[in-house]
Amino acid sequence: MLKKIALAVCLAATTLSLPAQFEGVVKVHLEGETDLTITYRIKNHLIHQTVENEQGRVQRILDRKTGDLYQLVDRNGQKIALKSNVNDNAYYQQQRQLKKMDRGKKPHKESAWTLTPTDETREIDGVPCTGYRVAGVNGTGEAWLARELPLDPRTLFTLQGLEVDQSLPLLAEEQSPGFILEATLTSADGKSTQHIRSQITEQEVDENLFTLNPKEWTLLDLSNMAQLMEQARQDPDKMREVQKMLEKMKVGQ
């Protein structure tokens, strides 16, 4: 359960509605019950995400202007790019609806977090931060949040294809107190602890990172069933291999 808590807080630290001209790298590390690194390389409206843990690595590319999302799978020399659109995607729409229905069934207090500011302040990487106490039904902890950054904790969550859960004050736009640079969470039974550390660097990002070479990558447009069926007809063995790869693509899901 602490894993879910940590991921929720981690995503809170990285679900950003970035200024149109922001360029740089956001890196989030989780250590403890879950060991995970999420790296965002951002160039204006383009976002490249890499999620790494002991299971492997998954990469995604999002164009915020068009909503086009590419999930990249590279295993055993096979490079597959799965294309979808977060603005016009039946699966994402269904998941959003299911989340809304789920929230309607659960009492608000069951999933709500409470962030209480303290009088403590410190600098992390030269950025002034305020200390917060974090409390929820599954654990407690402390977090250090910064406000003086060119980031607003909201929209990178689009990379997960789902809306931010408004039942979490930590993620709610009107209640978001800043960007999490450090946090430590302890489970309710005190048996496990999760540490979170974020690093934000404004720097130039190579635009080639957001371009896929068609000679290297096989593109599967999940919104174009006619194309998928034709690809399956022409090379059924390859499509079966792709299916196996997709079944194993669990990192960051």
C-alpha positions in Angstrom: 0.0 0.0 0.0 2.9 2.4 0.8 4.0 1.8 -2.8 0.7 3.4 -4.0 1.1 6.2 -1.6 4.6 6.9 -2.8 3.6 6.8 -6.4 0.7 9.2 -5.8 3.1 11.6 -4.1 5.7 11.1 -6.8 3.2 11.8 -9.5 2.1 14.9 -7.5 5.7 16.0 -7.8 5.8 15.5 -11.5 2.3 16.2 -12.7 3.2 19.6 -14.1 1.4 22.2 -16.1 4.6 23.7 -17.5 5.0 27.2 -18.9 4.9 27.1 -22.7 8.6 28.0 -23.0 10.0 25.7 -20.2 13.0 23.7 -21.3 14.9 21.3 -19.0 15.0 18.1 -17.1 12.8 16.9 -14.1 14.0 13.8 -12.4 12.2 12.0 -9.5 13.8 9.2 -7.4 11.9 6.8 -5.2 13.8 4.7 -2.7 12.5 2.2 -0.2 9.7 -0.3 -0.7 9.6 1.0 -4.3 12.8 1.8 -6.2 11.9 3.9 -9.2 13.3 6.8 -11.3 11.1 9.0 -13.5 12.9 11.4 -15.8 11.1 14.1 -17.9 12.9 15.9 -20.6 10.9 18.9 -21.7 11.2 21.2 -24.6 8.3 23.7 -24.8 5.3 21.6 -25.7 7.2 18.3 -26.1 7.8 15.9 -23.2 9.9 12.8 -23.1 9.4 10.5 -20.1 11.5 7.6 -19.0 10.4 5.3 -16.2 13.0 2.9 -14.8 13.0 0.3 -12.1 14.2 -3.3 -11.5 11.8 -4.6 -14.2 13.2 -2.5 -16.9 12.5 0.8 -18.7 9.5 2.4 -20.5 9.6 5.6 -22.5 6.9 7.9 -23.6 6.8 11.0 -25.8 3.9 13.5 -25.6 3.1 16.4 -27.9 1.0 18.7 -25.7 -0.2 20.7 -28.7 -1.7 17.7 -30.6 -2.2 15.3 -27.7 -0.2 12.6 -29.6 1.3 10.1 -27.2 3.9 7.5 -28.2 4.8 4.6 -25.9 8.1 3.1 -26.8 9.1 -0.5 -26.3 12.6 -1.7 -27.1 13.3 -5.4 -26.3 15.6 -7.9 -27.9 16.3 -5.5 -30.8 12.6 -5.0 -31.5 11.6 -1.3 -31.4 7.9 -0.7 -31.3 6.2 2.7 -31.0 2.5 2.7 -29.9 0.7 5.8 -31.0 -2.5 7.1 -29.3 -4.0 10.5 -28.5 -4.8 11.6 -25.0 -7.5 14.0 -26.2 -9.3 11.5 -28.4 -8.9 8.1 -27.0 -11.8 5.8 -26.0 -9.6 3.9 -23.4 -8.6 7.0 -21.6 -12.1 8.4 -21.7 -13.3 5.1 -20.1 -10.7 5.2 -17.4 -11.6 8.8 -16.6 -15.2 7.7 -16.2 -14.4 4.7 -14.1 -12.3 7.0 -11.8 -15.2 9.4 -11.4 -17.6 6.5 -10.6 -15.1 5.1 -8.1 -14.8 8.4 -6.4 -18.6 8.5 -6.1 -18.7 5.2 -4.3 -15.9 6.0 -1.8 -16.2 8.4 1.1 -14.0 11.4 0.3 -12.1 11.0 3.6 -10.9 7.5 2.6 -8.6 8.7 -0.1 -7.9 12.3 1.0 -4.5 13.5 2.0 -3.9 16.3 4.4 -0.9 18.6 4.0 -0.3 20.8 7.0 2.3 23.6 6.7 4.9 24.0 9.4 7.1 26.9 10.4 10.2 25.0 9.2 12.0 26.3 6.1 15.2 25.2 4.3 16.9 25.4 0.9 17.2 22.4 -1.4 19.4 22.9 -4.4 19.3 26.6 -3.7 15.5 26.7 -3.7 13.6 27.9 -0.6 11.2 25.2 0.6 8.5 25.0 3.3 8.0 21.9 5.5 4.7 20.1 5.4 3.3 17.2 7.5 1.6 14.6 5.3 -1.2 12.5 6.7 -3.5 9.8 5.2 -5.2 6.6 6.1 -2.3 4.5 4.8 0.6 6.4 6.3 2.2 9.7 7.4 5.3 11.6 6.6 6.9 14.9 5.9 7.5 16.8 2.6 9.4 19.8 1.5 7.7 21.9 -1.1 8.9 24.8 -3.2 6.8 27.6 -4.8 9.5 29.6 -6.5 9.9 27.4 -9.5 8.7 27.8 -13.1 6.5 24.8 -12.6 2.8 24.3 -11.6 2.0 20.8 -10.3 -0.6 19.6 -12.8 -0.4 18.4 -16.4 2.4 15.9 -16.9 -0.1 13.4 -15.5 -1.5 13.4 -19.0 1.4 11.0 -19.7 -0.5 8.4 -17.7 -3.6 9.1 -19.8 -5.8 9.9 -16.8 -7.1 12.9 -15.1 -5.6 13.9 -11.7 -7.7 12.5 -8.9 -9.5 15.5 -7.4 -10.1 13.5 -4.2 -6.4 14.0 -3.4 -5.8 17.6 -2.1 -2.2 17.1 -2.9 -3.1 17.0 -6.6 -6.0 19.4 -6.5 -5.2 22.6 -8.5 -6.8 25.0 -6.0 -5.0 23.3 -3.0 -1.6 22.5 -4.5 1.0 24.2 -2.2 4.0 23.8 -4.5 6.4 21.3 -6.0 7.7 18.4 -3.9 11.5 18.4 -3.8 11.8 15.9 -0.9 9.5 13.7 1.0 9.6 10.8 3.5 6.5 8.6 4.0 6.0 5.8 6.6 3.3 3.2 6.4 0.5 3.2 9.0 2.0 0.0 10.6 5.5 1.6 10.7 7.1 -1.3 8.8 8.1 0.5 5.6 9.4 3.8 4.6 9.6 5.5 1.2 11.9 8.4 0.3 11.3 10.8 -2.6 13.8 13.2 -4.1 13.1 15.6 -7.1 15.7 17.5 -9.1 14.8 20.2 -11.6 17.3 21.6 -14.0 16.6 24.2 -16.7 18.8 23.4 -19.6 18.8 22.9 -23.4 17.1 19.6 -24.6 18.0 18.0 -27.9 14.9 18.2 -30.2 16.0 14.9 -31.9 14.9 13.2 -28.7 11.3 13.7 -29.7 11.7 12.3 -33.3 11.3 8.6 -34.2 13.3 7.2 -37.1 10.9 5.1 -39.2 13.8 2.9 -40.2 14.4 2.0 -36.6 10.9 2.0 -35.1 7.8 0.0 -36.1 4.8 2.4 -35.6 1.5 1.0 -34.5 -1.3 3.5 -34.5 -3.8 2.2 -31.9 -6.4 4.6 -33.2 -6.2 3.1 -36.7 -7.7 -0.4 -36.6 -7.6 -0.8 -40.4 -3.8 -0.2 -40.4 -3.3 -2.7 -37.5 -5.3 -5.4 -39.2 -3.3 -4.9 -42.4 0.0 -5.1 -40.5 -1.2 -8.3 -38.8 -2.2 -9.8 -42.2 1.1 -9.0 -43.8 3.3 -10.2 -40.9 1.4 -12.3 -38.4 4.5 -13.6 -36.7 5.8 -10.1 -36.0 2.4 -9.0 -34.6 2.3 -12.0 -32.3 5.8 -11.0 -31.0 4.5 -7.4 -30.5 1.6 -8.8 -28.5 4.0 -10.6 -26.2 6.1 -7.5 -25.8 3.0 -5.5 -24.8 2.0 -8.1 -22.2 5.4 -7.6 -20.6 5.2 -3.8 -20.7 4.4 -3.2 -17.0 7.0 -0.7 -16.0 5.4 2.6 -14.9 1.8 1.4 -15.5 
